[in-house]
């Protein structure tokens, strides 16, 4: 586990937001609430750069985020939850994002934890959490299909 440094409040923070947050009923599900969380953590409003993805097919905000990390325009990336970063990115895009974060020493900040991808332990925790969520989503989809097939079977 990396030694936690203070939050990089002197640098802009990237707020990466995917809308909608399905089936999430928490105080941080809305973009405005996430901005307030960052302000409470110490970032000035003008230092919060938004990368908002409103449609699943639109990967431009994620690509712009990666480019801004490479250009060192942000010091941290905030997401509601780790899984919100990569709902459907290609492996090559993920590799590029990871490399950019490592090279720029970017920390991923969530309301629950912080991950420095340059640290092997943090990177492992980050990947494990993301993989667990992805497996859960895939399981949920398979379960939904099985239930639909069962309903069709029962009606015959």
Secondary structure, 3 states (H helix, E strand, C coil): CCCCCCCCCCCCEEEEEECCCCCCCCCCCCHHHHHHHHHHHCCCHHHEEEEEECCCCCCHHHHHHHHHHHCCCCCEEECCCHHHCCCCCCHHHHHHHHHHHHHHCCEEECCCCEEECCCHHHHHHHHHHHHHHHHHHHHHHHHHHHHHHHHHHHHC
